[in-house]
């Protein structure tokens, strides 16, 4: 007998996916945006069973021989994916409507991709994890190429697709090696089986290939090169989704395999992720310094943030189990906070690009003088990304540093110092955008009177939710920390 | 009044300006008068509660933290909302709230371009919360958040309302406006320092198991932090605080930022923001890591006297009046750091009174420089002269303040310098007498140089006959807003000069208690 209560959130989203596709057949052209309303309704509905599951005391519900569970980690991430989807839908309505084609399919694909993320959050074996990941990626390939007439959008989709397929192949190959060596598919079996084989080169290779596969999804250097082109070419709401939802999916995968499946061999993934973290932070930030296009700038910034999120992993390889939870919670907190502020930054770019007509920083100069509200929101999200208190980003950086320093040795202190220097470098390019918006004169090519004034209400709602979240989580970080602390029990086991 | 003593009073002092800032967001941009009154009222209320706190404060017990509270804030990382004041933070808290009110009064009719009083006032109020918050915070995380909270408003203040003159950067072909260069330089320097400061805080927490400053102080006194660990932590904290002070050679952001900032920005920077750094040394570095403080003290003393001499010599080379005052801050903060480095009650009390005196005096000098620039439209000293004849009141105040700044006995500036030198004659037992007595002699030479450049400035700006350029020009002397803002500062310069015990009394008890626990 299936536990339908536990499956309810995923089932509701699956139902919504079908409802959106079905409704699209009947909706007349001018009312296609109703599919977004259906989507939002479904997402809200899915929050109800998540809530009842969260307050239910028998917190761990395990199904299909331990392959699929509902625990605090799964619930926190499902909520994260749902809220991400909520905001992405709100951001998309006015953007996609102005293009006037295939709206129904658009929402269908976004929701399907989200469902993949929710499946990943519950998955506790390699197959389910892989299926979830592919469900995240498949629709995303199509979404990246949504602006068919635009060569850049085509390039974005093609690059993303080829890299996605390549990374899936690498990931699967790695998984097959791990399965071959340990004889298990669920994380528990792999962990038990890995004790005897942890020195075998093939097993080590398997772990490294799995990490490489996820590395592409996380857009960590040196597996990042697709990201800037794809981010720039894809429609901006899709980019927002890729940089948050799809990246988070990659991190969910790494969190699960590192802390659960490969928990016995942190000496293999620890150093590998140390290198990835340092490279991602440094390369991402240094290249971002020279970007003139806001979306590309955020693309490189999101690569750098992937580096910051990987920092606690590197520290984890040196810790005993009590402290592993802290490293786990640090990465999770970072993902949640990063999701909020990065979605916010993209929402501002969508709203601003509508007014200014371009994503080039040069054209955004002086925006604060004729659109002070947008300027304020941009300042809020960009300085939050930079980690300036009292905006949410400071807490993400704080727990990251705390995790890496908790058992200090030469490697972790060096990592902390590199991260600290990177935090300062990052400030420069975030501040450069803010400087342009507030301190530079309006360029001659922009006529502030001619640009349309209002932000679409749905986009305004998304901006409001995110701004509120960024301030609340910055002033009272317990709203994030409580959940991540509860979810991090996984790493202790 | 029990509620007041339970932390509510201090919370009101800290957060009322923030409430004011949020209220201002709702005020339409055109209603400038409403905006001004909202800002003035909330800032005044904050000052009022700070003064009430000064009256509720038990001076017989100045060494313990009072009027504070501990509330759960972020249990996941073990950080609490812990606040309180002792004899060291009380004068600084009153100073910072008072300077904010006076800055708003001064601004009433003197808005720098591009105008927009609403935005400007919001930034001042945010600064007010950050500054007051740093002085009452007794939790390292809270301290860090408040310490960083001042960055954004000051960045915008310099970047938007700052000096628009073009400048050429060495190594670059194109010119940039001074404000843009100065604001990002200020931001990057401070953030660099505070990123390492944060690492230091975290390290202390991981070793000590708490973020509470009183608890860590106790642990530190019992020798919980030693060896390489303590060395690295002290170094990290040193970077954070030394950039803020600023100590030579990390001072290069200061002349640019002070010169480029609008008048009120320079005043707040000089009067309060620099003190956050030296306060950090007194509140965190020394009591928590006493042994490291002892090891680093000679180095700090040497850097301090270099700053004194370097600052004075740099002043003598300036053409721009505001830049001269900015460099004088480097020298004066050198005396503060010299006092701290002695690790004696006399020296650290000297630092506290020096901080307050420098806050009032240099804040006043920046007000005057701003008002004079407003009238002459230049800060170039070669073009000025005979100011006293053109504007007797403003010129007189300028002369008085410069005298206070050069350390004339009987005015506030004297005590900080005098006691710092006194303290370095007899530093904490175990510190190298040779280094500190040499520092004393060099510092004494520094006081002569200080007198030199300030008198030289007075001679060029204030005395003599007005040049032809200005002789026929009609100037309006200090107006009522300026006088309302300045008279309290002038009175306190005189009051502290004649009766320094209002500062040294509570401070000395607190410092003594701190030194006794630490060493």
Interface residues (C-beta under 8 A of the other chain):
Chain A: X329 X383 X388 X389 X390 X394 X395 X397 X398 X399 X401 X402 X405 X406 X408 X413 X416 X417 X420 X421 X423 X424 X427 X428 X431 X432 X435 X438 X439 X476 X477 X478 X481 X482 X484 X485
Chain B: X73 X74 X75 X76 X77 X141 X144 X145 X148 X149 X151 X152 X155 X156 X159 X160 X179 X180 X183 X184 X187 X188 X191 X192 X195 X196 X198 X199 X202 X203 X205 X206 X229 X232
